[in-house]
Amino acid sequence: MRLRALLTPEDRDRGARLGAGALLRLLNRRGAIDEGIADQLRYAVSVMNRGIHGDDVSQEETLEALWIVDRFLSTSRAMP
């Protein structure tokens, strides 16, 4: 997962046990990920979690979540 690649060496052991939401909070607190990006990714994780757990998710929410994740992955490939 690309988010884990943003962890500092000190956080790697702890980060390996964190879920996506907690990982986003840690990275945002550490300044490794911008608040706006973190908010968008938290939304995408929320939509995916709802779907995984059998809650109704609209097609619009699904497409938006996929677009957010795709955009993050595309931009993170360009990161050093």
Z-matrix of the N, CA and C atoms (Angstrom, degrees):
N
C 1 1.449
C 2 1.530 1 108.98
N 3 1.293 2 117.73 1 130.71
C 4 1.460 3 122.29 2 -176.76
C 5 1.519 4 113.30 3 -62.76
N 6 1.316 5 118.41 4 -30.47
C 7 1.464 6 119.82 5 178.93
C 8 1.518 7 110.98 6 -60.72
N 9 1.309 8 116.93 7 -40.20
C 10 1.475 9 120.46 8 -179.64
C 11 1.531 10 111.14 9 -64.29
N 12 1.315 11 117.06 10 -28.62
C 13 1.461 12 120.49 11 178.80
C 14 1.526 13 111.51 12 -66.51
N 15 1.338 14 117.41 13 -19.83
C 16 1.458 15 121.68 14 179.89
C 17 1.520 16 113.15 15 -84.96
N 18 1.331 17 117.06 16 -6.32
C 19 1.462 18 120.50 17 179.73
C 20 1.526 19 111.32 18 -70.62
N 21 1.326 20 115.51 19 147.80
C 22 1.460 21 120.28 20 172.94
C 23 1.529 22 107.80 21 -75.41
N 24 1.321 23 117.86 22 159.93
C 25 1.465 24 119.16 23 177.82
C 26 1.541 25 112.48 24 -55.40
N 27 1.327 26 116.83 25 -34.83
C 28 1.471 27 120.23 26 -179.94
C 29 1.531 28 112.21 27 -66.80
N 30 1.334 29 115.79 28 -30.51
C 31 1.463 30 120.51 29 -177.34
C 32 1.523 31 113.38 30 -91.92
N 33 1.310 32 118.45 31 -8.20
C 34 1.478 33 120.05 32 -172.99
C 35 1.529 34 113.22 33 -60.50
N 36 1.333 35 117.86 34 -44.60
C 37 1.468 36 119.41 35 179.97
C 38 1.521 37 110.93 36 -63.43
N 39 1.312 38 116.08 37 -45.30
C 40 1.455 39 120.41 38 179.69
C 41 1.532 40 110.82 39 -66.52
N 42 1.326 41 116.72 40 -42.47
C 43 1.456 42 121.72 41 -178.05
C 44 1.509 43 114.02 42 -64.77
N 45 1.317 44 117.34 43 -25.67
C 46 1.462 45 120.87 44 -179.42
C 47 1.527 46 111.02 45 -65.96
N 48 1.322 47 117.20 46 -21.21
C 49 1.466 48 121.38 47 -177.89
C 50 1.531 49 113.12 48 -101.73
N 51 1.311 50 117.57 49 -0.23
C 52 1.457 51 120.99 50 -176.29
C 53 1.526 52 111.44 51 -91.49
N 54 1.322 53 115.47 52 145.56
C 55 1.454 54 120.73 53 171.59
C 56 1.517 55 109.28 54 -75.87
N 57 1.315 56 116.49 55 174.10
C 58 1.465 57 121.12 56 -175.46
C 59 1.522 58 112.44 57 -61.26
N 60 1.339 59 118.22 58 -42.16
C 61 1.461 60 120.78 59 -179.34
C 62 1.519 61 112.28 60 -63.70
N 63 1.330 62 116.57 61 -46.43
C 64 1.465 63 120.79 62 179.29
C 65 1.526 64 110.93 63 -66.59
N 66 1.305 65 116.39 64 -36.36
C 67 1.463 66 120.90 65 177.68
C 68 1.535 67 110.47 66 -63.65
N 69 1.329 68 116.72 67 -41.80
C 70 1.460 69 120.34 68 177.12
C 71 1.522 70 111.56 69 -62.66
N 72 1.344 71 117.10 70 -41.59
C 73 1.474 72 120.05 71 177.97
C 74 1.521 73 110.96 72 -62.61
N 75 1.327 74 117.79 73 -43.93
C 76 1.465 75 121.85 74 179.61
C 77 1.525 76 110.85 75 -62.37
N 78 1.310 77 116.94 76 -47.42
C 79 1.463 78 120.55 77 -179.33
C 80 1.526 79 111.55 78 -64.22
N 81 1.311 80 116.62 79 -37.87
C 82 1.465 81 119.90 80 178.09
C 83 1.531 82 110.25 81 -67.49
N 84 1.305 83 117.52 82 -42.84
C 85 1.470 84 121.74 83 177.57
C 86 1.521 85 111.56 84 -60.41
N 87 1.314 86 116.76 85 -37.07
C 88 1.466 87 122.43 86 -178.48
C 89 1.535 88 112.00 87 -81.12
N 90 1.338 89 116.91 88 -7.67
C 91 1.456 90 120.49 89 -179.40
C 92 1.518 91 113.94 90 80.87
N 93 1.330 92 117.13 91 12.06
C 94 1.467 93 121.17 92 -178.83
C 95 1.522 94 111.89 93 -82.07
N 96 1.319 95 116.29 94 -15.71
C 97 1.458 96 120.51 95 -179.80
C 98 1.531 97 107.97 96 -143.06
N 99 1.300 98 115.85 97 135.30
C 100 1.458 99 123.44 98 -178.09
C 101 1.530 100 110.90 99 -64.66
N 102 1.326 101 116.71 100 146.06
C 103 1.472 102 122.17 101 -179.61
C 104 1.526 103 112.20 102 -57.28
N 105 1.323 104 117.34 103 -42.23
C 106 1.461 105 120.36 104 -179.91
C 107 1.520 106 112.34 105 -63.37
N 108 1.319 107 116.27 106 -42.92
C 109 1.468 108 120.75 107 177.29
C 110 1.520 109 110.23 108 -65.48
N 111 1.340 110 116.16 109 -43.46
C 112 1.464 111 120.31 110 178.94
C 113 1.528 112 110.70 111 -59.69
N 114 1.339 113 117.45 112 -42.72
C 115 1.467 114 120.64 113 178.57
C 116 1.527 115 111.42 114 -61.52
N 117 1.324 116 116.42 115 -44.03
C 118 1.466 117 119.70 116 179.37
C 119 1.526 118 111.39 117 -63.75
N 120 1.330 119 116.43 118 -43.39
C 121 1.461 120 119.39 119 180.00
C 122 1.528 121 111.32 120 -67.85
N 123 1.337 122 117.67 121 -35.27
C 124 1.471 123 120.03 122 175.78
C 125 1.530 124 110.14 123 -62.12
N 126 1.332 125 116.24 124 -39.55
C 127 1.468 126 119.77 125 176.66
C 128 1.534 127 109.76 126 -61.37
N 129 1.324 128 116.87 127 -47.49
C 130 1.466 129 120.91 128 -179.41
C 131 1.529 130 110.86 129 -60.76
N 132 1.324 131 117.11 130 -42.46
C 133 1.475 132 120.95 131 178.48
C 134 1.526 133 109.91 132 -63.38
N 135 1.324 134 116.63 133 -40.61
C 136 1.461 135 120.70 134 179.28
C 137 1.528 136 111.24 135 -61.52
N 138 1.314 137 116.44 136 -45.34
C 139 1.466 138 120.95 137 179.09
C 140 1.529 139 109.64 138 -61.48
N 141 1.320 140 116.30 139 -46.49
C 142 1.474 141 119.89 140 -179.30
C 143 1.523 142 111.76 141 -63.59
N 144 1.329 143 117.06 142 -41.69
C 145 1.464 144 120.37 143 178.69
C 146 1.523 145 111.26 144 -62.62
N 147 1.328 146 116.33 145 -41.56
C 148 1.464 147 119.05 146 178.20
C 149 1.523 148 110.47 147 -60.50
N 150 1.324 149 116.97 148 -44.30
C 151 1.463 150 120.50 149 179.12
C 152 1.520 151 112.51 150 -64.59
N 153 1.326 152 115.93 151 -42.98
C 154 1.465 153 120.60 152 -179.97
C 155 1.519 154 111.52 153 -61.14
N 156 1.337 155 115.99 154 -36.02
C 157 1.456 156 120.19 155 -176.95
C 158 1.525 157 113.32 156 -91.87
N 159 1.333 158 116.27 157 12.01
C 160 1.452 159 120.43 158 171.76
C 161 1.514 160 116.27 159 87.63
N 162 1.308 161 117.96 160 5.98
C 163 1.466 162 120.18 161 176.52
C 164 1.522 163 109.66 162 -78.04
N 165 1.319 164 115.62 163 156.71
C 166 1.458 165 120.04 164 178.20
C 167 1.520 166 110.68 165 -70.16
N 168 1.311 167 115.67 166 132.56
C 169 1.463 168 122.74 167 176.04
C 170 1.516 169 106.43 168 -131.34
N 171 1.319 170 115.67 169 127.08
C 172 1.464 171 118.95 170 -178.08
C 173 1.528 172 110.62 171 -72.78
N 174 1.307 173 114.67 172 160.68
C 175 1.465 174 119.95 173 176.78
C 176 1.526 175 109.89 174 -62.02
N 177 1.323 176 116.51 175 -38.28
C 178 1.468 177 120.88 176 179.16
C 179 1.531 178 111.31 177 -61.81
N 180 1.343 179 116.86 178 -45.15
C 181 1.467 180 120.35 179 178.19
C 182 1.525 181 111.22 180 -62.96
N 183 1.330 182 115.52 181 -42.06
C 184 1.462 183 120.42 182 179.95
C 185 1.520 184 111.06 183 -61.81
N 186 1.329 185 116.39 184 -47.98
C 187 1.464 186 120.06 185 -179.69
C 188 1.525 187 111.58 186 -63.85
N 189 1.332 188 116.80 187 -39.00
C 190 1.464 189 119.59 188 178.31
C 191 1.527 190 111.14 189 -65.07
N 192 1.330 191 116.94 190 -43.45
C 193 1.469 192 120.61 191 178.72
C 194 1.529 193 110.69 192 -62.11
N 195 1.320 194 116.80 193 -43.47
C 196 1.463 195 120.21 194 178.72
C 197 1.527 196 111.40 195 -63.90
N 198 1.333 197 116.74 196 -40.12
C 199 1.463 198 121.19 197 178.38
C 200 1.524 199 110.28 198 -62.95
N 201 1.333 200 117.93 199 -42.83
C 202 1.474 201 122.16 200 179.48
C 203 1.522 202 110.27 201 -61.25
N 204 1.322 203 116.73 202 -48.27
C 205 1.466 204 120.56 203 -178.26
C 206 1.530 205 110.42 204 -65.91
N 207 1.325 206 116.95 205 -42.78
C 208 1.463 207 120.21 206 178.54
C 209 1.525 208 110.82 207 -60.07
N 210 1.322 209 116.26 208 -44.00
C 211 1.471 210 120.07 209 179.75
C 212 1.527 211 111.07 210 -63.97
N 213 1.342 212 117.04 211 -41.68
C 214 1.461 213 120.06 212 178.09
C 215 1.525 214 110.72 213 -62.11
N 216 1.334 215 116.72 214 -46.21
C 217 1.460 216 119.91 215 -179.46
C 218 1.526 217 111.26 216 -63.35
N 219 1.316 218 116.45 217 -40.00
C 220 1.479 219 119.83 218 178.76
C 221 1.512 220 111.36 219 -63.90
N 222 1.315 221 117.40 220 -43.67
C 223 1.472 222 119.75 221 -178.85
C 224 1.526 223 111.40 222 -75.26
N 225 1.322 224 117.22 223 -31.69
C 226 1.476 225 118.80 224 -178.53
C 227 1.532 226 110.85 225 -72.14
N 228 1.315 227 117.38 226 -24.12
C 229 1.478 228 119.36 227 175.80
C 230 1.512 229 110.90 228 -65.05
N 231 1.321 230 116.21 229 -27.69
C 232 1.461 231 121.30 230 -179.20
C 233 1.530 232 111.89 231 -83.41
N 234 1.339 233 116.59 232 -10.11
C 235 1.467 234 119.90 233 179.25
C 236 1.515 235 110.23 234 -72.81
N 237 1.344 236 116.09 235 147.08
C 238 1.486 237 118.53 236 178.51
C 239 1.512 238 111.51 237 -66.96
